[in-house]
Structure formats: structure tokens, C-alpha cells
Amino acid sequence: MAGRQAQGTWNAALFSSSDGRPVHSIDTKKRITHARFTADGNSLILAGANGQPAPKNGIWPPWGRLQIYKVEV
């Protein structure tokens, strides 16, 4: 799950598949656009945007972000 908290920060959370309870959550500091587990299930990759920039002098500033988290069960 990914979403915006009431305070305006962005978060991601993992839930138990057996009972639906939250297992862990983090403030990612960005708007999540994609979330994928690696094929082996050992890492979670979050991709997203940090703001909505406009090009300056025809060049887009760096704004995309990738975060990789190791998952331990």
C-alpha cells in the first residue's frame, strides 16, 4: 500500500497476508509511482517522484527517486 498521510508526508506499508495486520511502514519522502518485489522476494523496490518540476532552459532537473529495501521474514 502507498498513500499520503494527513500530515502531507508519503508512506508505504506492508501487511500480513494471513490476517491483514500492518507489519511495517515507512515515510518514503516521495510520491510512489511503482512498487515491485525482486524475483527472489528479498528486496522491495520503490520508484517515485519528488515534486513536480518544470524544465529550466529546456532541461528537466533530476526528480525521480529509487529506494531499495531488504526484506526479512
Steps between C-alpha positions, in 0.01 A plus 500: 500500500616853437326824577510847645470549873290779651818697576589505129784247522506193280509150640517135399386205707522122492216286630480139615344273238354276772311753711531837319672675791770759429850354524713808427467852358740774391489863396654490151520882462364470145195413293523129418423414138615135488570232761649164411655208683808344342451150356657338806275704733797628700470868403226755447565770240303825522510752217351844522512871447627773724280794407375607160782701343489690174785511249746787535671618182357192327654256749304297753658501849559166677183412686447122481597286797566129558507343843596136554413325826624160612210285621546250780225264605 
